[in-house]
Amino acid sequence: MMNAQMVKEEISFKSDVQLRGTLLIPDQGKVTYPTIIFLPGSGELNRDGSTPNGKFKFDLYKDLAELCTSLGFVTFRYDKRGVGESEGNFHSAGLSDALKDGEAALDLLAAHPKVDGSKLIIIGHSEGCMVGTALNAIRPAAGLVLLSGGGETLKEALDHQRQLLYKEMREKKGLQGFIINKFNTLDKAEKQAQGTYQKMIDSDKDVTKTLGFIKMPAKYFREHFALNVEEALSKVTCPVLAINGAKDFQANPERLKRIEQFVQGEYEIHVVENMDHGLKEQLTPLRPSSYKKDYLKTIGKPIHSEAAKHLTSWLQRYL
């Protein structure tokens, strides 16, 4: 529930399409406040970090925004293009569109009377880590927070997830395990995945079809696969906070080493025990083949206390 010490503004702003979001302003009597923009993860996620159909009502970005605003930050989160109240086509959008929308949001914030333009902070989650790192290279921020995906590219994340799934499948017992190993099922699946990637890279269309009928967001993959995350990290001169979960199979914590290697400014890195991709506590083992049902069990639960503690402590420098 939103704290009474916050003022809420519903805002429409213009990229090359009309987008809508929610601004939360601390009611602390100050002229301006340091400000945070949230960049979401992959999939059809609205400004709250939930799917519009209501099944996955995680509200991660809503919870993060309310936490940060309670500390004394203006926060802004918005529906992706083609999602929720934002216009545009979700399936034909690529990384360039996400960056365009992020820049438009930063322009909006810089012009807002309650925003301290010298203290604009980017917080990216999952894919938002990649978008946020690339956005900072274009529009340097006062701070960069990377949650569940720092230092990683989309292709690396997808490859990592598939390999973990293959490992699980190879360990299957009985008839299912026999079939998987006897008929090289996983090798064929990997060959098909790489073929699909190549088809999207070679395509000049926003959306292409695989297997003749499955629509794939070619522009999205093509532009993400072209991102040089090491080059983007080398342009980061502001303070960086990166937090991953030890129970997060969707993001490889090994990639956090790139932050140490390439970031020019100071950085802080944490891997939180028993935390999943959505920053929630997970006490049971997560399996790539059945993780969604485990994620559903976290709906309504708070952000992992350790993650909240690290974020709160790191943000104090801007207050």
PASEGU-560166 format. One record per residue: x, y, z of N, C-alpha, C in turn; residue in one letter. Coordinates in steps of 0.1 Angstrom, whole numbers, plus 5000, padded with zeros to 4 digits. Layout:
XYZXYZXYZA/...
***
This chain:
500849885000500050005000500950125000M/500550224992501350344991501350435003M/502550475007502650565019501950695017N/501350745028500650875027501550995024A/502850965027503851075025504351085010Q/503551045001503851044987502751114979M/503151184968502251234959502351164946V/501251114940501251034928500751114916K/501551114905501151174893501151074882E/499951064874499950984862500351074851E/501351024843501951114833501951044820I/501651124809501751084796502951164789S/503851094782504951154776505151094762F/505951174754506051144740507451094737K/507550964731508750914725508450934710S/508550834702507950834688506550784689D/506150724701504850694704504450754718V/503150754721502750814734502850704745Q/503550734755503750644766503150704779L/502850614788502250654801502950584813R/503050664824503750614835503250674848G/503850634859503550684872504750754879T/504550874884505550944891505150954906L/506050914914505850924929506751034934L/506251124942507051234947506951234962I/508051234969508051244984507351374989P/506551364999505951485005506751525017D/507951575014508851605025509151755026Q/508451835018508651975018509852035012G/510551955004511752004997511452054983K/512252144978512052204965512252094954V/513352024955513651924945514151794952T/514151684945514551554951515451484941Y/516351404946517051304937515951214930P/516251164918515151094911515650964905T/514750864905515050734899514150694888I/514650654877513850594866514050444866I/513050374865513050224864512950174850F/513850084846513850014833513549874835L/512449824829511949684832512649574825P/512349454830512849334824512149294811G/512449174805511849134793510449084794S/509749084783508349034783507349154784G/506149124783505049224784504749264798E/505649354803505549404817505049544817L/504049574826503649704828504449784838N/504149904841504949994849505149934863R/504249844868504349794881505249664882D/505649614870506449494869505549374869G/504349384864503349274863502949254849S/502349134846501849114832500449174832T/500049234821498749304820497549204822P/497749084819496648984821496348954835N/497248994844496948984858497448854864G/497948754856498348624862499648644870K/500648714865501848734872501848874878F/501148894889501049024895502149044905K/503349054901504549064910504649194916F/504349304909504349444914505749474919D/506849414913508149444917508549594916L/508249654904508649794902507849884911Y/506649854913505749934922506349934936K/506649814941507249794954508549864955D/509449854945510749924945510550074945L/509650124937509350264936508850324949A/507950254956507450294969508550294979E/509450194979510550184988511450314986L/511750334974512750444971512150584974C/510850594971510150724974510050744989T/509850644996509750655011511150705016S/512250675009513550715013513850865010L/513050925001513251064997513551084982G/513150984974513450994959512151014951F/512151104941511151094931511450964923V/510350894920510550774912509550774900T/510050724889509250714877509350584870F/508250524868508150394861507050404850R/507150334839506250354828505950224821Y/504750214815504450094807505250094794D/505849974791506549954779505649994767K/506250024756505450054744504649924740R/503349944737502449834733501949754745G/502249804758501849734770501049834778V/500049784785499249874794498649984787G/498950104792498350234786499250294776E/500350234773501350294763500950254749S/501150344740500850314726502050234720E/501950194707503050134700502849984699G/503749914693503649764690504849704698N/504449624708505349554717506249454709F/505649384700506349274693507449324683H/507249444678508149494668509249594674S/509149604687510149694694511449634696A/512549714694513849654697514549734708G/515849714709516649784719516749934716L/516749964703516850104700515550184704S/514450114704513150174709513150184724D/513650084731513750094745514650214749A/515750234742516650344745515950484742L/515250484731514550604727513550644738K/512850544743511750564753512450604766D/513650544769514350584781514850724781G/515350774769515750904767514551004769E/513450964763512251054764511851064778A/511950954786511550964800512551054808A/513851044805514851124811514551274808L/514151304796513851444792512651494800D/511651414801510451444809510951474824L/511751394830512151404844512951534845L/513951554836514751674837514051804837A/512851804831512051924830511051934841A/510951834850509951834860510451924872H/509552014877510052104888510452044901P/510051914903510451854916511651764915K/512251754903513351674900514751744901V/515651694908517051744908517751684897D/517951754886518551704874519951654875G/520651694886522051654888522051524895S/520951474899520851344907519851244901K/520051214888519151124881519850984881L/519050884886519650754888518850654880I/519550564873518850454865518950334873I/517750264875517650134880517050044870I/517849944866517449844856517249704862G/516249634858516049494863516049404851H/516849294852516949184842517349254829S/516549244818516849314806517149464808E/516449514818516649654821518049694825G/518849584829520249604832521049644819C/520649564808521349584795520849724790M/519549754790519049874785519649994793V/519749974806520250084815521750114813G/522450004811523950024808524150094795T/523350054785523450124772522950264772A/521850284780521350424781522350514788L/522950464798523950544805525150584796N/525450504786526550534777526150654768A/524750674766524250784758523950904766I/523350884778522950984787523550954801R/524750994804525350954817524450994829P/524350894838523450914850524350944862A/523750984873524451014885524650884893A/523950774889524050644895523450544887G/523950414888523350304880523250184889L/521950134890521750014897521249904888V/521949784889521749674880521249554889L/519949524887519349414895519049294887L/519649184890519349054884519849054869S/521049094866521549084853522649174849G/523349234859524449324856525649254848G/526149324838527249274830526949164820G/525749134818525349024809524649074796E/524749004785523949034773522748944773T/521848974764520648894763520948754758L/521848744748522248614742522948524753K/523748584761524448514771523448464782E/522448544785521448504795520648394789A/520248394777519448294771520248164769L/521448174765522348054764522547994778D/522748074788522948024802521647944806H/520548004804519247944808519047804801Q/519347804788519147684780520047574785R/521347604788522247504793521847444806Q/521347534815520847484828519647384826L/518747424816517647334813518147204808L/519047204799519647084793520246994804Y/520947054813521546984824520446914832K/519346984835518246924842517646804835E/517446824822516846724813517746594812M/519046614811519946504810519946414822R/519546474834519546404846518246334849E/517346344839516046274841516246124841K/515446054849515445914850514345844842K/514445714841513345644835513245664820G/512045634814511845644800512145784794L/511745884801512046024796513446044795Q/514246004805515746024804516345944793G/515845824791516345734780516145794767F/514945844764514545904751515446034749I/515546114759516346234757517846204753I/518446104760519846074757519945984745N/519045894742519145804731519045874718K/518145974717517846034704518446174703F/519346204711520046334710519046454710N/518046444717516946544717517546684720T/518346694730518846824734519846884724L/520646804718521546854707520746914695D/519646844692518746894682518047024686K/517647034698517047154703517947274703A/519247244706520247354706520547404691E/520647304682520847334668519647424663K/518447384667517347464663517347604668Q/517747614681517847744688518847834680A/519947784677521047864670520547894656Q/519847804650519247834637518247954637G/517447954647516448064649517148194651T/518148194660518948314662519548364649Y/520148284641520748324629519748384619Q/518548324619517548364610517048514614K/517048534627516648674631517748774629M/518948724631520148814628520148854614I/519948754605519948784590518748854585D/517648864593516448924588516649074589S/515849144580515849294581514449334585D/513649244590512249274594512249284609K/511149364614510949374628510449244634D/509649174627509049044632509248944621V/509648824624509848714614509148594620T/509048494611508348364615509348254615K/509248164625510048044626509047924626T/509547814620508747694618507447724610L/507547834603506447874594505347954599G/505147954613504048024619504248094632F/505348064639505648124652506248264650I/505648364654506148504652507248524662K/508448574657509548604666509948754664M/510248824675510648964675512048984670P/512248974657513648974651514449094654A/513749214653514449334656514949344670K/514149294680514549284694515749204696Y/515849084690516948994692518149054684F/517949094672519049144664519749264671R/519049354676519649474682520349434696E/519649354703520249304716521549234713H/521549144703522749064701523949144696F/523649264691524649354686525249444697A/524649444709525049524720526449474725L/527349564726528649534732528649594747N/528249504756528049544770529349584776V/530449524772531749564778532149704774E/531849744762532149884758531249974765E/529949934767528950024774529450044789A/529849934795530249934809531550024810L/532350024800533650104801533350254801S/532150294797531750434797531050474810K/530950384819530250414832531250474841V/531050604845531950674855531250704868T/529850674868529150704881529150584890C/528750604903528750484912527750374906P/528150254908527250134904526950044915V/525750004916525349894925524749784917L/525349664919524749544912524449434922A/523149384921522649284930522149164922I/522549044925522048924919521548834930N/520748734927520348634936521048504934G/521448434945522048304943521048204938A/519748224939518748134934518248174921K/518948264914518548314901519248244890D/518548154883519148074872518948154859F/518248264859518048344847519248444844Q/519948474855521148564853522348504859A/523448504852524648444856525548534864N/525648504877526448594886527948614881P/528448514873529848524868529948654860E/528948694854529048814845529248944853R/528948944866529149054874530649094875L/531549004871532949034871533349144861K/532449154851532649254840532549394846R/531749414857531549544863532949574870I/533549484876534849504882535949544871E/535849474860536849494849536649624842Q/535449664839535249774829534649904835F/533949904846533350024851534450114856V/534350244852535450344855535250404869Q/534050404874533850464888533750354898G/533250394910533250304921532050204919E/532150084925531049994923530949904936Y/529749854937529449764948528649644943E/529049524946528449404941527949314952I/526749264951526249164961525549044954H/525748924959524948814955524248764967V/522948774967522148754979521648604979V/521948534990521448394992519948384992E/519448274986518048244986517148354980N/517748424970516948524963516848484948M/515648504943515348464929515448584920D/515148564907515248674897514348794900H/513248764906512348874909512548944923G/513748924928514148974941513348934953L/512848814952512048754963512748634969K/512448604982513048494988512548364983E/513548274980513148134975513948034984Q/513247954991513847855000513847714994L/513147694983513147574976514047574963T/514647464959515447464947514547504935P/515147594926514447634914514847554902L/513947504894514247424882513847504870R/514747504860514347574847513047524841P/512747404843511547344837510247374844S/510347424856509147444864509147574873S/510047664869510247784878508947874879Y/508047874869506947964869506047944881K/505847814884504947784896505547834909K/506947824910507647874921507548024922D/507648094911507548234910506148284915Y/505148204911503748244914503548244929L/504248154936504148154951504748274958K/505548354950506148474957505248594955T/504148584948503248704946502748754960I/502848884962502448934974503548944985G/504648874983505748874992506548994990K/507249045001508049165000509349134992P/510049244988511349234983512249174993I/513149084989514149024998514749125007H/514749105020515249205030516649245028S/517549145023518949175021519049275009E/518349244998518349334986517849474990A/516849484998516249615002517349685010A/518049615019519049675028520149725020K/520649645010521849695002521449814993H/520249814988519749924979519550054988L/518950034999518750155008520050215013T/520950135016522250185021523050255010S/522950194998523750254987523150384982W/521750404983521150524979521350644988L/521750615000521850725010522850835005Q/523750804996524750904992524051014984R/522850994979522151094970521251174978Y/521051144991520051224999520751335007L/
***
